[in-house]
Amino acid sequence: VHRVLRPNGKVAVLDFNNSTNPAVKEAQGLFLDRLVVPVARSLGLGPEYEYLKPSIERFATGPEQERLALQAGFAAATHYP
C-alpha cells in the first residue's frame, strides 16, 4: 500500500482484529462459532463464512500491523483496539 499512495497519503485498515486480549478473542470466537456461522449455514451460505475465524487467527495483531507498516516505510502507524 505504501508504494502506491501519493506522498503524505493515508491508509486505514478496517477489519476484524486478531486481538491480543484473551477475553476479546474468546468472545469473537464464540460469536462466530455459535451465531454467525450457524446462521450462515442455515441460509446455505456456510462456506462464505466458515473461513472467517481461521482467517482472523492468521491476520496480524494490531501491534504487528503497526510494526509492518513502519517497516514498509510509513512515517507513523496507530492501532485502535
N, C-alpha and C positions, 0 to 999 in steps of 0.2 A: 504494500500500500504506500509506503514511504516513497518508493521510486516513482509512482505515478501522480502523486499530489503536487500541486504547484507550490512554489516557495511560500512558506508560512501557512500552508494549508493545514486543516484539522481533520481528524477522523474520529468516529465514535463506533465502538463495537457494542452492540446491544444484543445480548443473547442470554440464555440460561447460564448460570455461573457454576463452575466446578468449585464449590465453596470449600474453604479450609475449616469452616465451623462444623463440627460433627453433628450438631443439632439441626442445622440448616440442611446439611447433606442428607440426613436421615429423613427429615420432613419432605424434602424434594423427592427422594426415592419412593417414599410411601405414596405421595400424591400421584406420581407417575404409575407405580405398580398397581395401586388399588383403585384409582379413579380414571386417569387419562387413558391408559392402555385398555382396560376392560371396556370402557365406553366406546373407544375406537373399534375394538374387535366386534362389539355388538352391532356396530354400524357397517361392518365389513371393511373397516379401514385399519386393521391391525398392523400390517407391515409399514404403513405410513407413520406409525407412532412407536412401534416396538424398538426402533433404533435409538430413540431419544436418550434413554438412561445410559446405555453404553457409550454413546457419543459424548454426552456431558461428562462422563467419568474420564474420558480421554482428553477433553478440552483443557487447555491451560487454566490454572487458577488465576485470580486477579493479580497477585504479586508476580506470577510467572509472565503474564501478559505485559505487565509494566516492564519487566526486565527485557523481554523480547523486543518491545517497541524501542526501548533505549538502544539496544544492540543494533537495531535496524537503522538507527540514525535520527529518531525523533528527539527533539530538544527536551520534551517532557512527556510523562505518561502518568495518568492517575486512574486508579481503580476505585470505584464507589461501590461498596458492598450493599 
